[in-house]
Amino acid sequence: AVGDDAAGRSLLESTQKAGVNVQACWVFTGEATSSYVSLHGPAGDLAVAVNDMRILERITPVQLAAYAERVRHAAALVVDCNVTENALAWLFANRGATPVLVDAVSAFKCPRIRPWLAQVHTLKVNRQEAQALCGFTVQTDADIERAAQCVHTLGVQQLVLSLGARGLYWSERDGGHGWHGVVPGDVVNVTGAGDALMAGLVHGVV
């Protein structure tokens, strides 16, 4: 959902040029396209961020109803916790057998997904988001493994916990688990790193 403004038009145009079908996107007159502003430290790490995601409240069950068949027959649903709880409830109620992959987005918003964790195929979180879902500090390796078990107990099939420069920890509810490092490189800006990881996970699943 975007606004009928310069940011929205630019977003749809650039996304379409990248090869994405944007025909089903909604353009709302009088609404501002979502915006996100972040400040980063000298090492490229995020210091503080603010956002305006109010337009996402326009993604309602009423709006979504026309897309029920698409949802049920999709290769996968990719959901983040910026959308409202009502929208999440509709998606999980209408997904059928479609696997759902969730990006927690932030420690503040990720508790929204808690009621539906038993229906989540893959959940991507960072330390802070894992802490918010599990209710304990996630710092040491033992904490990370405990958090994975916590999330699996809540029903999630696959967990990917991103650890910044260290890489990630992955875990399957009824399978294996392990650590995965990253290709060495100079970090200029961490914006989009989690999104790129999520894209890779979705590609791997489908």
Backbone torsions as a table, in degrees:
resi	resn	phi	psi	omega
1	ALA	NA	124.1	178.4
2	VAL	-129.6	164.0	176.1
3	GLY	-87.1	162.3	175.9
4	ASP	-84.9	66.1	-177.7
5	ASP	-136.6	177.7	-176.5
6	ALA	-60.8	-39.8	-179.1
7	ALA	-65.0	-43.1	179.7
8	GLY	-64.5	-44.2	179.4
9	ARG	-63.7	-41.9	179.0
10	SER	-63.9	-41.0	-179.4
11	LEU	-62.7	-47.2	-179.5
12	LEU	-66.1	-40.3	-178.2
13	GLU	-65.1	-47.7	-178.1
14	SER	-68.2	-35.2	178.4
15	THR	-67.5	-41.1	178.1
16	GLN	-64.7	-40.5	178.5
17	LYS	-63.6	-26.4	178.5
18	ALA	-79.7	-2.9	175.8
19	GLY	101.9	10.8	-178.6
20	VAL	-96.1	134.1	175.9
21	ASN	-75.7	115.6	-176.8
22	VAL	-110.3	14.9	-175.8
23	GLN	-61.2	-30.6	-177.2
24	ALA	-88.9	3.1	177.5
25	CYS	-72.2	147.5	-179.4
26	TRP	-100.7	134.4	176.4
27	VAL	-114.2	117.7	-176.3
28	PHE	-107.6	118.6	176.7
29	THR	-68.3	137.6	178.2
30	GLY	86.1	-1.4	178.0
31	GLU	-108.7	150.9	176.3
32	ALA	-92.7	134.7	175.1
33	THR	-60.9	144.0	178.9
34	SER	-52.2	140.5	178.1
35	SER	-133.8	152.5	-177.3
36	TYR	-144.2	126.3	178.8
37	VAL	-124.6	127.5	-178.9
38	SER	-128.4	149.0	175.3
39	LEU	-113.3	133.6	-175.5
40	HIS	-120.1	148.5	178.5
41	GLY	-79.2	179.4	-178.0
42	PRO	-59.0	-28.0	-178.9
43	ALA	-89.6	4.5	179.4
44	GLY	89.2	-0.4	-177.8
45	ASP	-80.4	148.2	-178.9
46	LEU	-69.5	128.2	177.6
47	ALA	-99.7	-49.4	-179.4
48	VAL	-157.7	152.4	178.9
49	ALA	-147.5	150.8	173.9
50	VAL	-131.9	153.3	179.9
51	ASN	-148.6	161.2	173.0
52	ASP	-127.2	102.1	-177.5
53	MET	-112.6	21.8	-173.4
54	ARG	-58.1	-33.7	-177.3
55	ILE	-61.3	-23.8	-179.1
56	LEU	-67.7	-15.4	174.4
57	GLU	-67.6	-15.1	177.2
58	ARG	-78.7	-10.9	175.2
59	ILE	-84.5	93.6	-173.4
60	THR	-115.6	164.8	174.2
61	PRO	-54.5	-35.9	178.8
62	VAL	-63.7	-44.2	178.6
63	GLN	-66.3	-37.1	-174.5
64	LEU	-77.7	-21.1	-171.2
65	ALA	-53.6	-36.3	-178.1
66	ALA	-68.6	-11.7	-175.2
67	TYR	-108.8	15.1	-176.4
68	ALA	-58.2	-42.3	-179.3
69	GLU	-66.1	-39.8	177.1
70	ARG	-61.3	-42.0	-179.2
71	VAL	-63.2	-44.6	-177.5
72	ARG	-68.8	-26.5	-176.2
73	HIS	-108.7	10.1	179.1
74	ALA	-72.3	153.5	174.3
75	ALA	-66.5	-32.6	178.1
76	ALA	-166.7	155.3	170.6
77	LEU	-109.0	131.0	176.9
78	VAL	-111.9	116.5	-171.5
79	VAL	-125.1	143.3	169.9
80	ASP	-125.7	170.9	-171.6
81	CYS	-89.5	16.7	171.8
82	ASN	-77.1	-27.4	-178.7
83	VAL	-76.4	164.0	-173.5
84	THR	-74.8	163.2	177.3
85	GLU	-63.6	-34.2	178.0
86	ASN	-64.1	-41.4	178.3
87	ALA	-66.8	-41.4	177.7
88	LEU	-61.7	-43.5	179.8
89	ALA	-60.0	-42.2	179.1
90	TRP	-64.0	-45.1	-177.8
91	LEU	-60.6	-45.6	-178.8
92	PHE	-71.1	-29.6	178.9
93	ALA	-74.0	-23.2	-173.9
94	ASN	-115.1	8.5	-174.3
95	ARG	-75.8	-20.5	-175.3
96	GLY	64.5	-124.3	178.9
97	ALA	-101.4	8.9	-178.3
98	THR	-66.8	126.7	177.6
99	PRO	-67.2	140.1	-179.4
100	VAL	-112.9	125.8	176.2
101	LEU	-110.9	131.5	-171.7
102	VAL	-121.6	130.5	169.6
103	ASP	-101.0	118.3	-173.6
104	ALA	-64.2	-27.8	174.6
105	VAL	76.8	-55.7	-178.6
106	SER	-159.0	157.7	178.7
107	ALA	-65.2	-29.3	-179.4
108	PHE	-73.0	-38.2	-172.8
109	LYS	-95.6	-22.3	-172.3
110	CYS	-62.9	-25.2	176.3
111	PRO	-59.9	-16.3	177.5
112	ARG	-59.7	-29.1	-174.8
113	ILE	-84.6	-11.4	-173.6
114	ARG	-51.4	-43.7	-177.2
115	PRO	-62.5	-16.8	-173.9
116	TRP	-118.4	13.7	-177.3
117	LEU	-59.3	-29.6	179.8
118	ALA	-66.5	-14.9	179.3
119	GLN	-104.9	6.3	-176.6
120	VAL	-90.2	126.3	177.0
121	HIS	-75.5	-53.6	-178.8
122	THR	-133.2	131.4	178.1
123	LEU	-120.8	127.2	175.9
124	LYS	-109.0	124.4	179.4
125	VAL	-136.0	164.3	165.8
126	ASN	-107.5	-174.6	-176.8
127	ARG	-58.7	-46.1	-176.3
128	GLN	-64.5	-39.1	179.5
129	GLU	-69.1	-38.4	176.3
130	ALA	-62.8	-40.4	177.5
131	GLN	-61.1	-42.6	-177.9
132	ALA	-64.9	-35.6	-179.2
133	LEU	-79.1	-34.2	-173.0
134	CYS	-98.6	-22.2	176.2
135	GLY	84.0	16.9	174.2
136	PHE	-143.5	161.9	-177.1
137	THR	-67.0	137.2	178.6
138	VAL	-118.8	94.7	-178.5
139	GLN	-125.6	-54.9	-175.5
140	THR	-82.8	169.7	176.5
141	ASP	-59.9	-39.2	178.5
142	ALA	-63.2	-39.0	177.1
143	ASP	-61.8	-42.3	-178.3
144	ILE	-62.9	-45.5	179.3
145	GLU	-66.0	-36.8	177.1
146	ARG	-65.4	-39.6	178.8
147	ALA	-63.6	-39.0	178.1
148	ALA	-61.0	-44.7	179.5
149	GLN	-64.9	-36.7	177.0
150	CYS	-59.3	-48.4	-178.1
151	VAL	-66.1	-39.4	177.9
152	HIS	-65.6	-36.5	177.2
153	THR	-62.1	-30.9	177.9
154	LEU	-79.4	-6.8	172.0
155	GLY	117.1	-10.2	-177.1
156	VAL	-66.0	132.9	-179.6
157	GLN	-74.5	-49.9	-177.1
158	GLN	-128.5	135.6	178.2
159	LEU	-120.1	137.9	169.6
160	VAL	-126.5	117.5	-178.5
161	LEU	-109.4	110.5	-176.7
162	SER	-79.6	140.4	-173.1
163	LEU	-126.6	29.5	177.8
164	GLY	63.1	-131.9	-176.1
165	ALA	-63.2	-20.7	179.6
166	ARG	-75.5	-25.1	-178.4
167	GLY	115.6	-123.6	-178.7
168	LEU	-155.9	163.5	171.7
169	TYR	-115.3	132.6	178.9
170	TRP	-121.3	150.4	-177.3
171	SER	-154.1	139.5	174.8
172	GLU	-112.1	141.1	-175.0
173	ARG	-59.0	-43.6	-177.2
174	ASP	-116.3	25.6	-176.4
175	GLY	-142.5	-136.6	-174.0
176	GLY	-91.0	-175.8	176.6
177	HIS	-160.3	162.3	179.8
178	GLY	174.6	-175.9	-177.8
179	TRP	-114.3	145.1	-179.6
180	HIS	-135.2	119.9	-178.9
181	GLY	-80.0	177.9	179.8
182	VAL	-113.8	159.2	173.5
183	VAL	-70.2	126.7	-178.4
184	PRO	-58.4	142.5	178.5
185	GLY	-172.9	165.7	178.3
186	ASP	-87.0	121.6	179.7
187	VAL	-80.4	120.8	177.0
188	VAL	-98.4	-41.5	-177.5
189	ASN	-160.0	130.4	-176.1
190	VAL	-84.1	-5.9	-178.9
191	THR	-58.5	128.1	178.4
192	GLY	90.4	-7.7	-178.5
193	ALA	-64.3	-45.2	178.8
194	GLY	-65.6	-36.3	178.5
195	ASP	-65.6	-40.7	178.1
196	ALA	-64.4	-40.4	176.6
197	LEU	-61.5	-45.0	-179.8
198	MET	-61.3	-41.8	178.7
199	ALA	-60.0	-41.6	177.8
200	GLY	-63.9	-40.4	178.7
201	LEU	-63.2	-43.9	179.0
202	VAL	-62.4	-44.8	178.2
203	HIS	-57.9	-41.8	-180.0
204	GLY	-65.1	-37.4	-177.8
205	VAL	-72.1	-43.6	-174.9
206	VAL	-86.1	NA	NA
